[in-house]
Amino acid sequence: METREHVVAPKKPTLTPKAIIHQNFGNRACYVVEEVKELPQTECPGLSIPQMGPCLYRCTLQLPELSVVSGTFKKKKDAEQSAAEIAIEKVSLSSNHCVNY
């Protein structure tokens, strides 16, 4: 009997926005994540018990010639990815570009 071997090419991993920034800027990219506490809107303005809303995160990404701020997210990682995505759009980077060190 003949056996056939099927060779499957490994899939190229999809890079996240943060990975693309790291690939292009390395340690020159600085992520600063801050907690954003939003006060919920209450129906009763005379309510004396302060209520805290959920803790959200905002990320500022500082690159050598650019600084961007993400929106607010429930997870730190999401805020970092969003900031990286915004930076990629602003500098028109793509994963096909070569590394600029």
Buried (B, 14 or more C-beta within 10 A) or exposed (E): EEEEEEEEEEEEEEEBBBBBBBBBBEEEBEBEBEEBEEEEEEEEEEEEEEEEEEEBBBBBBBBEEEBBBBBBBEEBEBBBBBBBBBBBEEBEBEBEEEEEE
